[in-house]
Each structure stands twice: as C-alpha cells, then as structure tokens.
Amino acid sequence: METTLTLDDELAEELEEVAHRAGKPFTDVVNETLRKGLHPSGTLSPKPYRLETVSLGVRPGVDIDKARHIADALEDEEIARKLEMGK
C-alpha cells in the first residue's frame, strides 16, 4: 500500500540515520519501527503490561514530601559542586 505520511523533521532525520547505518531503504526502516511500536514484544497480541505495587514502608505521620525536598536539595548541591569543578 502506498500512502503519504508527514513526519516531524527530527523524527525523519533519526529514521534516515538509522536507515543509513543499517544500509536499508528508508521505507523499510519506517515500517519496521512502526511494527515495533505497535507490537513491542514482536507478537501480534502483546501481553498487557502489569505492575505489582509494593508498600514503600511510609508510616502514618511521616511527611514523605519532606524527604523528597531533602533529596532535591542534596541533588542541587551536587549539581552546583560539579558546575564549580567544570564538569
């Protein structure tokens, strides 16, 4: 089947790069990529994604936001330290 497809410029460039590296026609790369996106497991009927939840062990009365703010502050300090070192 022949059809016209409008792609974002960035996406088209990425697909062209993949086609060039693989030595394949652009159309083949587009079709393979679409197939992988539609059927990531490689089958026609992929299994539904399931995720089992687990308790994080947060106790009643514990403010999880405070821990998140502390982690954010530590990360900010580390980024600032790396910037000062020129990394």
Summary of the structure (lengths in Angstrom):
residues: 87
radius of gyration: 23.1
end to end distance: 51.1
largest distance: 61.7
contacts: 125
relative contact order: 0.05
helix: 56%
strand: 0%
